[in-house]
Amino acid sequence: MRTALEHHAILDVTTEVCPLTWVKTKLALERLAAGQVLMLLINDGEALCNVPRSAKDEGHRVQAIKKNDDETYTLWIEKDGLR
């Protein structure tokens, strides 16, 4: 897997807890144009389970998930073309 994917915005929610991790992610995606990509820094655990699932449920596409050296994860989420 590539470690650096194209993205149009970056959001760090590593200091947040659910459900704020998804709320902030959703707001960031709303600011993007259809087809643009959000690079999201997130913690393991509940957030890593819920945010990708919620993004998919809303019609967005999780392009990749990468575990970082500091035990966080990076997700690349492409905004749904219909939203």
Secondary structure, DSSP 8 states (H G I E B T S, - for coil): --S----SEEEE-TT--TTHHHHHHHHHHHTS-TT-EEEEEEESSHHHHHHHHHHHHTT-EEEEEEE-TTSEEEEEEE--TT-
